[in-house]
Amino acid sequence: QVQLVESGGGLVQPGGSLGLSCAASGIFFSPYVMGWYRQAPGKQRDMVATITSSGYTNFADSVKGRFTISRDNAKNTVYLQMSSLKAEDTAVYYCNAVRPSRGTNYWGQGTQVTVSS
């Protein structure tokens, strides 16, 4: 059974930092493109950042320079480090694992990030 388990969400003040983790199980992790997406109330789910098996990263324009994504293939874990957080970063953050060559696509259950004073 495939599981993506996010952790690290919570409440943070504007300008603060927060780190998210996503631990994967039930998949051969290293070939997967791992990503973080977010969904605010009443809005669609949008890509935040992705990282390929070789470490190539891609970021949404709204988070460039503030967020970093990394992965540890030995731990089957992907991370999202967020800094200079803004109120508009408030959303449920979802971990995603996709392997296009196999047509497999998995989602975590999401973790809430709230940026508020």
C-alpha positions in Angstrom: 0.0 0.0 0.0 1.4 3.4 -1.0 1.4 6.1 1.6 2.7 9.6 1.5 2.6 11.1 5.0 3.1 14.9 5.4 4.2 16.5 8.6 5.4 19.9 9.8 2.4 22.1 9.1 1.1 24.6 11.6 0.6 28.2 12.4 3.4 30.7 11.7 3.6 34.5 11.7 4.1 36.5 8.5 7.8 36.6 7.7 8.4 33.4 9.6 9.7 30.0 8.4 8.3 26.5 8.4 9.5 23.2 7.1 7.4 20.3 5.8 8.3 16.7 5.3 6.7 13.9 3.3 7.7 10.3 4.0 6.8 7.8 1.3 6.3 4.1 1.7 5.1 1.4 -0.6 6.9 2.8 -3.7 10.4 2.6 -5.1 11.1 6.2 -4.3 14.1 7.3 -6.2 12.6 7.3 -9.8 9.6 9.4 -8.7 9.2 13.1 -9.4 8.2 14.4 -6.0 6.3 17.6 -5.5 4.4 19.9 -3.2 1.1 21.4 -4.1 -1.2 23.6 -2.2 -4.9 24.4 -2.1 -6.5 27.4 -0.4 -10.2 27.5 0.4 -12.3 28.0 -2.7 -9.3 27.7 -5.0 -7.8 25.0 -7.2 -4.8 23.0 -6.2 -1.6 24.5 -7.6 1.9 23.3 -7.9 4.4 24.8 -5.4 7.6 23.0 -6.2 8.8 19.8 -7.8 12.1 17.8 -7.7 13.1 15.1 -10.1 15.1 12.0 -9.3 18.2 13.8 -10.4 17.5 16.8 -8.3 16.2 19.2 -10.9 13.8 21.6 -9.2 10.9 23.8 -10.4 9.0 26.4 -8.4 5.9 28.4 -8.8 6.7 32.0 -9.5 5.0 33.1 -6.2 7.5 31.1 -4.1 10.7 31.5 -6.0 13.5 32.7 -3.7 11.5 31.9 -0.6 10.9 28.1 -0.7 13.3 25.3 -1.3 12.6 21.7 -2.1 14.9 18.8 -1.4 14.8 15.0 -1.2 16.6 12.2 0.6 16.3 9.0 -1.4 17.8 7.0 1.4 15.0 8.1 3.7 12.2 8.1 1.0 11.5 11.7 2.1 10.9 15.0 0.4 11.2 18.3 2.1 9.8 21.8 1.6 11.5 24.6 3.5 9.5 27.8 3.5 10.7 31.2 4.5 9.5 34.8 4.4 6.0 33.4 4.6 3.0 35.5 3.7 -0.6 35.3 4.5 -1.3 34.2 0.9 0.8 31.1 1.5 -2.0 29.8 3.8 -3.3 26.6 2.4 -3.4 22.9 2.7 -0.1 21.5 1.4 -0.1 18.2 -0.4 2.8 15.9 -1.2 2.7 14.3 -4.6 4.7 11.4 -6.2 4.5 10.8 -9.9 6.3 8.4 -12.2 5.2 9.3 -15.8 6.8 6.3 -17.4 4.6 4.1 -15.3 1.5 6.3 -15.2 1.5 6.3 -11.4 0.5 9.3 -9.4 0.0 9.4 -5.6 -1.1 12.1 -3.1 -0.7 12.6 0.6 -3.5 13.6 2.9 -2.4 17.1 3.2 -1.1 19.3 6.0 -2.4 22.8 7.0 -0.2 25.8 6.9 -1.6 29.0 8.3 0.3 32.2 8.1 -1.2 34.8 10.4 -0.4 37.2 13.2 
